[in-house]
């Protein structure tokens, strides 16, 4: 039976992916674009599988049922590889990670062998209807469905978790070097990971329930809608994402707290220079202030400044600079009639959203609430 709503929605999504692919395949062959192409190809295979069911094509071609499943297991790894290419300075991906990613489809293929070779196309078609299905063959089909679903969930959550960890590391290292990280942090990617995770978990649940003959009021409706939202968000942000420089991608590898390399006296001297640069020279008003620029201004190495901030002042460059910006903003909020947006730019922030999030994190309330309550 054709599910018109799902068929139309998945067809629209297929069109979105094809148009995005036409754009990406025209771009340069750098690593982020290569992995983005891979994701789009896998998404096309995934959507083709959904259309195969929702449009009832399986009635005419039961022999290809389930052939897209091994490729779906690569969706999670592909997102991680894209994140690695976009955010990590390491060109090569660990061979163990590659082998782990490839093991998923291999295991799925092994699990599917009985379903592929022990059941004829006509018998597969008969399994779609309770009245015509063979009980023994149905057990094989259910086992295949549930097993491949569990494998899909495991590999997807594992690699989405790895991508999230990589993103967190990326944001942490940006905060060590830049006072403005909004356009470098790829904050959209974190949201995409959670939305894709929810969509693929729902896909797994609905796929398993469908195999068991269980339906709920949202079957064929909720999943396509969530998938469409996740897909539109990912394509829109991924296509618009600018490449990061090596400095922006460089990771700070810290597995455990390290002992100070420079003396306490030296750190106190650097801390005094830092405070003078902020309070007297007001370097924080420079919206593009970076650790490198601050290092040149006070004639101290970046490593020594970073160590002083972390070991002596218990902070990082991002929080240190924005702390002064917020204090200045608090004064302006209480002593002037300037708009919040104007104040944000006045004290060194590049956008109102960054200002609001930094203000709330450091003060505990939004600028508007702060002004009205004081």
N, C-alpha and C positions, 0 to 999 in steps of 0.2 A: 504494500500500500504506500502510495506517494505521500510524504509529509510536505505539503506545499510551502508552509512557512519556513521550515528548515532548509528546503531546497533553494528557495529564493535567497535566503540569507547567506547560505554557504556559497551560492553562485556569486553573490556580490563580493563576498570575501575573496573568492578566487580571482575575481577581476581586480580587486585591490592589490593582491599579491603579484599578479602578472604585470600590472602597471608599475609597481614598485621595482620589480625585477628588470623591466626595460630600462628604468633609470639607473639602477645599480650596476647593471652589466655594461653600461656606457662609461662608467667611472674608471679611475685608475685601479691597477691591480695591487694596491697596498693591502696589508693583512686584514684590517677591519672590513674593507669592502669584500674581500674574498670570503670571509666567514659570514658576512651579511648575506652574500649570494647563497651560501650553503643553507642558511636558515630559511631563506625564502623558498628554495627548492624543496626543503623538507616540509615547509608549511603547505606548499602546493600538493604534495603527496598526501599529507594529512587531510586537507580539505577534499581532495579527490576521493579519499576513503569515506569521508562523511557523506559526500554526494552520492557515492555508490549505494549507500544504505537508504538515505532519505528520499532519493529519486527512484528507488526500486530497480536500479540497474542490475542488481544481483539476480533478478528473475531471468534476465537474458544472458548473464555471464557469471554463473555461480562458481565457475572454475577458478576465478581470480579472487575469491573471497579471502580477506585477511592478508593479502600480499603486501599491503602498505604498513602493516604493524611493525615489522623490524625497523623500518625507517623512522617510525614515530619515537622509538626509544632513543634516537639520536637527537631529538629536539632539545632536551636538557643539556647534554654535552655541547651542542652547537652554540647555545646561548653562553655557556661558560667560555668556550673558545673565542667567541666574539668579544666578551668582556676582557679576556686576557689580551687579545690583540689590540683592544682600544685603550686599556688602562695600564698594562704591564710593560715595562721596558724590555723584558726578556723576549727575544725573538722566538726562541724555541720553547715549545710546550713539553713538559716532562713526558718521557716515553711511557712511564707507568700510567700517567693520566690518559694518554692516547689508547693504550691497551685496555684500560678500564672502560673507556668509552666504547671501544669496538666489541668488548665482551658482551655488552647488552644485546645488540642485534644477533650475535652468534647464539646466545642462550635462547633467545626468542625463536630463532629458526629451528633449533634442536627440539624445543618444546612443541613447535607446530608440525613437525614431521608426520606424526600419526594422522593429524587432521588433513594434511595436504595429500598424503599418499594412500591412506586407508579408506578415504571417503570419496566416492565419485561425485562429479558435478551434480548429477540428478539427486543423489542422496543429500548433498549439501543444501540443495534447494528445498528438499522435503523437510529438512530440519527447521525451516523458517515457520512451519505451520504445526501446531501441537498435534493435529489429527493425523498427520502424515509422517511424523518423525519416528525414526527407529530409536528405541530406548538406549541400546548399547552405543550407538553412534552419537546419540545426544550427550551421553556421559563424556565421550571424547571431546566433543565440541565445548561443553561447559568447562572441562578441565583445561583445555587450551585457552579459553577466554579468561578464566580466573587467573591462571598461571602467568599469561602474558601481561595481564593487568597489573599484577603484583610486581613483575619485573619492571614494567613501565614506571610505576609509582616509585620504586626504589631508586632507579637510575635518574629519574627526573628530579626528585627531591634532593638526592645526593649532589648532583651537579648544580642545581639552583642554589643549594647551600654553599657550595664552593664559590659560585659567582657572587653571592652576597658577601662572603668573607673577603673576597678580592676587592669588592667595591668599598667595604668598610676600611680596608687597608689603604685603598687609594685616597679616600677622604681624609684619613688620619695623616697621611704624608703631605697632602695639600695644606693642611692646617699648620704644618711645620714650616711652610715656605711662603705662603701667600696670605694677605689680609682679606682678599676677595676670592671666593672659591665657587660661587654659584654656577658660573658657566664652565668651570673645569671639573666639577664634582660629578657630573652626570647623575644628578638626583633623580631624574626621570627613570633611570635604569632600575633603581631600587623598587619603585612603584610597579614597574613592568614585571619584575620578578615575582612579586606577591600576587599580582593579577593573573599572570600566567600560571603560577602555582595553584591558585584557586580554580582556574578554568580547567587545568589538566587533572586535578583531583576530582572535580565534578565529572569530567569526561570519563575517568576511570570508574567512578561510581555508577554512572548511567550505562556505560558499556557492560559492566558486570550485571547490573539489574536487568538490562535488556536480554542478556544471555539466560538469565534465570526466569524470564517472563514477568518481571516485576515492573510496573509502570506507576508513575506519580503524576500529579496534575501539571507539573512543569516539564515533563518529558518532551524533548524535541523543541522546547521553547526557550527555557532559561539558559541552557548550555550554549546554543548558538549566539544568544545575545551577549553573554559574558565573553565568549570567544571573539565576537566582532569588536567589542570594546577594547579588549587586550590587543587585538591585531591592529586596529586603527591607531591606538596610542603608540605601539611599538614602531610601526611603519613611519608615522609622522615624526617621532623624535629621532629615530635612527637615521632617517634620510637627511634630517636637518643637523645632525651632530657634526661639529667640526673636529678635525683631528687635533690631538693633544701633542704638545712638544715633548721632547725627551725629559726636560726638567719637570714638566707637569705629570709625567708618567713614572718618574723615578720613585721607587718604593723605599720606605724607611724600615729596614728589617731589625726589629727589636723583639727578641724572644723572651728576654728577662731584663729587669732593671740592671743598668751597668754602673760601675763605680765612676766617680768623677775623674776626668783626665787632667783638668786644670785645678789649681788651688782655690781654696775658699776666698782668699784675698783677691785673686784675679777675677773670680766671678762677681765679687762685690763691686769691683771697679767697673766691670762691664755692665752690671746692673745699674750703676749710677749713670753711666753713659746713656743707657737705654732710656732711663727716666728723664734725663735732660733732653734727649732727642724728641721725646713725646711732649713734655710739659713746656719746654722753652722754645724748641724749634718747631713743634707741632707737626711732625712728620706724618702723623696719623691722618691729616687732612688730605694727603695724597691718596687718591682712590686706587692707584696702581702700586701702592707701596708693597714691596716684597722683601723677603729676607736678604736677597742679594743687594738690593738698593740700600737697605738699612746697614748692611755690612760695609758697604763702600762709604756711607756717610760717617759712621763712627770709627772707621778704620780697624775693625775687628773681623776675624774670620767667621764665616757662617757657622761652622761647627762649634766655635766657642760661644757664639750667641745662642745657638740652639741648646747647648749644654747648660748655659746659665739660666735660660728660660725654664728648662725642664728640671734641672737639679737644684737650682738655687731659688727660683721664683715659683716653682710648681705650676707652670702653665705652658702654653705653646704660643707660637708667633701669632696665629689667628686670634686667639682669645686676648692676648696681650694688647695688640693694636686696637682691636674692636672694643676693648674695655675702655680705652681713652675716648674713643668715638662716642660710646654710649654715655659716658659721664658728661661730655660736652653737649650731647643731645638732651640730656636731662636738664641741664642748665637752660638751654634754649626753649625747651618745652614749658618751663616754669616762668621764664622771664620775657618771652616774646609771643607775638601772635602769628608766628610763621606756621604754615601748613606742615603737617608731619612729613609729607614728601619732600618739601623744601629743606627741612631740617636734616633729613636723611642724606641728601646730596651735600648739604653744607658741611657736615662733619666727616665726609669722606666715603660714604657708602655709594655703591654704584646703582643700587635699586632699592625700592621701598620694601620689597619682599625680604631681601637680605637684612635690611635694617630691622624690620619687624621681628624676624625670627631671632636675630642676635639680641635685640632688646629684651624680648621675652625670656630668652635663655639666661641672660645675665641679671635681669631685674625681677623676673617672675611675673610680669604682666606686660600687656601691649603698651606702646607709647600713648595711645588715646586714653586708655584706662588710667595710666600713670598721671597724665595731665589733668584729667577730671577729678582724680582723688587727692590731688595735692593743691 
